[in-house]
Amino acid sequence: MLRTFKKAIAASAILGAATTAAFAQDVNIIVVSHGQANDPFWSVVKNGVTKAAEDMEVTVDYRAPETFDMVAMSQLIEAAVNQEPDGLIVSIPDADALGDAIRKAVAAGIPVISMNSGSDVSKSLGALLHVGQEEFDAGKAAGEKLAELGGKKGICVNQEVGNVSLDQRCAGFTEGFGGAVTVLPTSNDPAEISAKVRAAIDSDEAIDTILALGAATAGEPSILAVEEAGKLGSINVATFDMSAGFLQYIADGKAAFAIDQQQFLQGYLPVSFLALNARYGLIPGGNVPSGPNLITKEKAAQVVDLSAVGIR
């Protein structure tokens, strides 16, 4: 009996040493996103990446083009492939533009996980899985909620026209809303967005609903435009994603809700999954939905502080 016990202890020690050695293995992961440096949404994604790298004890290199530029992003992915990382994480806002570069990574034997955008094409390009939300469905849920609030005529403020995920949000909103919807194309300059939203609501008194596709970038400027026009209370404003400022607007009753896709998880989970895959061959069996979650007035105050520190 004692001999058996000693053998069990020895086996456990060997297993523990092997596990420790595997965990200590150097793992290099590269992230290539389309997120622009001045977009607070992507700073939260990057915070998730950084935290996962710390927790999993891996090296992660985060890269993104200076602007929404699919040629530049494709080149970043190809450069990453040439470095032969242990894993590659990509967002896929345009599969036609990025598909060839992603296929090169897969053909080179590099495990790929997509995040944020591209859930509909991820598998066909060879990615192991996708972490994010179904954008059309999220837009539809937003449209249905805004229709319940009495909306009849709306605008969808799109700060990245050509980003398939944002186009899907507006399309889903249009279907779920049921009323008339016009897409308002803008840049990601908050001052321009505020001016364009103000012009739209000044020129059409029937507009009673605004859906923005980014909280700090488009949601907050939309609220300012409505406030300056003296139409708070008569126009419902909602947004995709969250910022501390927009959450405060919700808590104060100036905005209807925000759609939280938990982008911190979109950065954190793929890094964790690829680290586990590199060390132990472990990987989830399918896509991981990070959202959507509707953040209304009842919930807003609870997440303001987390948003302010770049987690929500």
N, C-alpha and C positions, 0 to 999 in steps of 0.2 A: 504493500500500500504506500509506504514511504517513498519507495523507488518510483512508483507511478506519479506520485505528487511532485517529486523532484523533476521528473521528465516533463510534466505539464508546465512547471515554472520555467524550465529551460526553453521549452517550445514557445512560451509566451514572451520570454525575453528576446528570443531570436526574431519572432514576429514583430515585436516592438522596435527592435533595432532596424529591421528591414523597412518598416513603415517610416521611421524617422529618417532613414537614408533616402527613401523615395521622396519624402516631403522636402528634403534638403536639396533635391535635384534642381539645378538652375533651369528656370522656365522663362522664356522670352515671348511676350505677346505684343502684337501691334494692333492698335485701334485706328481705323480711318473712318471719320464721320464727315457728313456734309455740313455740320453745324458751324455757323460763323462765329468768330471770336467775340463779337459784340452782342450776342444773343444769350441772355441769362439762362434760358432753358438748357443750353448745352454746357454751361458751367456746372449745372447740377449733375448732368450725365458724367462729366469729367470727374466730379467729386466721387461719384460711385465707382468709377474706374480706379481712382487713386486709393480709395478705401479698400477695395477688393485686392489690389496689388499689395497693400500693406498686410491685410489679414492672411492672404494666401502665400505671402513671401515670394512674389514673382516680380519680374521686371516688365513694366508695361510702357510702351511708347505711344502717346496719343497724338494723332495728326489730323489736320483738317485744312481745306483750302481757305484762302483769305476771304473769298466771296462764294456765293452759290455758283460754283463752276464745276460742271461735270467732267470736262476735259482734264482740269487740274486734279480732280479727285481720282479719276481713273489712273492718272500718272502716279499718284501717291500709292494707290493699291499695287500697281505694278512694281514700284520701288520696294514696297514691303515684301512682295513675293521674292524678289531678288535677295532679300536678307534672310530668307528661310527661317522665319520665326516658328515657334512651337504652336502658335495659334494666331488666327487673324479674325478681328471683329470689324464688321462693316455695316454702315447704314446703306440702304438701297433706294434712294429717292427716284432714280431713273434707271431701270433695268437695261434698257436699250444702250445707254451710254456706258454703264458699268459692268454689264454682263461678261464681256470678254475678259476683262481684268480679273473678275472673281473666278471665272472658270480656270484661268491660268493658275490661280492659287490652289484650287481643288486638284487640278491635274498634277501639280507639283507635290501633292500629298500633304498640304497644309490644312489642318482642320479649320473650318470657317464657321462662324456664327454670325448671323445678321441681327441687328437690333434697330429699334425705333421705326424704320420704314422698310418696306419690302416683304411683308409677311406673305403676300400673294405670289411672289416669285422666288422666294428664298430657297425652297426645296428644289425647284427646277434648275437653279444655278449650282446646286451641289452643296449648299450650306447644311450643317448638321441640324440646326434648328433656328428659330427666330424668337427673340424676346421683345415684346412690344404689345400694341393693341391693334385691333382691326379698325382702321381709320373710317371706312364707310359706315360701319355699324355704330361707331362712336358719334359720328356726325348725325346719323339718323336718330340716335337716342337724344342728342341735344335738340334736334328739330322738333321731336315729339314733345319734349318738356317745354320748349318755348311756345309751341302751339297750345299746350295746356294752360300756359300763362296768358293766353289771349292774343298771341301774335297772328297777324294776317299778312303783313308785308315786311320782308327782311332783306338785309344785305349780309354777305359773307366776305369779311375783310381778309384777303389773301396776300400776305407779304412775300410769298415765294412762288409766284406763278411758274409752273413747269415742274414743281416738286409734286410728283404723283400722289404722295400721301396727303398733301394739303388739298389737292384737287379732289381727292376722294372724300375728304372731310366736308367740303362744300357740296358735293354731290349727295352725300348721305344726309346732310342738313336739309337740302332741298326736298328730298323724298320724305323725310320724317316731318318736316314743317307743314307741307301740304299747301301752303300759300305761295305767293309770288316771292321769288328770291333772285337777287342780282348779285353777281360776284363783283366785288370792288378790288381790282388789282392795285397793289402798292409796292413800294420798296420796303425795306425793313427799317427805314428812318422814322422814328416815332413822330417827329414834327410833321413829316409829309402825311403820315397816316391820319393824324388828328385833323389836318387841314382837309384831306379828302373825305373823311367821314363827315365833317362839319358841312362841307359843300353838298354832300349827298342828302343829308337830312334837311338842309335848308331848302333844297330844290324840290323835295318831295315830302309833303306833310303826312303822307300815308304810311311812311316807314315807321314801324313801331317795334322792330326787332333788329338787333345787331349781334352777329356771331363773329368773334375774332378768333384767329387761329394761333395766337401766341399771347400769353398774358402780359408780360412787360413790354413786348415789342408792339403789339396791336391792341390788346385789351385795355390797358391803362390809357393810351392815347384816345381810344374810342370813348371811354368814360369822360375824359376831359372835354371832348368835342360835344358830347350830349349835355354836359354840365354848362358849358359856355353858351350853348344854344338855348338854355333854360328849359330843357326837356326831360330832366331827371324825373322819373315816375311815370312818364308817358311812353318812354322807349326802354324796353328790356335789353340789357347788354349781358352777354355771356361770353366765355372764352374757353378755348382749349388751353390746357396747362395752367400753371399757377405762378404767382409772384406774391411777395409779401404785400405789395401795394394793392394788387387786385383782390387778394383775400380780405384786406381791410375794407375795400369797397363793398364786398359781399356782406361782411359783418355789419357795416354801416347802413345796409339796405340800398346802396347805390347800384349794385350789380346783382344779377340773378343767380349765377352759379359759375363754377369753373369745372372743367373736365380734367381730372387728374389721371395721367397715364403712368405716374410713378417712375419718372425718368431716371431717378437714382438707381432703381433696380435694373434699368436698361444698360447702365454702365457697370454695375456691380456683378450681376449674375453671369453675363458672358465670360468675364475674366475668371470668376470662380469656377465655372464649368470647364473652361479650357485648361485651367491649372489642374483640376482633378482628372481631366482626360489625359493630360501629358504625364501625370504621375502614376495614375492607377487604371487608366482606360475607362473611366466612368463618364457617362454623358446621359442627360435626360432623354427619354424616348420620343419627345415631341416638343412642339412650340410651347412657350411659356407666356401667357397673357399677363401683362403688367397693368392693364386697365381695360376699359375706362371706369372711373369712379366719379360720380357727381358730387362736388363740394358745394353745398348750399349754406345758407346763413347759419343753420344750426351747427355745422361742422367747421366753418371757416376759422373761427377764433382758435380752435384746437391746433390748427396746422400753421398759423401765421409765424410762430417762432421757428418752427422747423424749416419753413420756406426762407426765412431771413438768414439762416445759417447754411443754406444750400443743400438741404436734404429732400424737401418736398417742393 
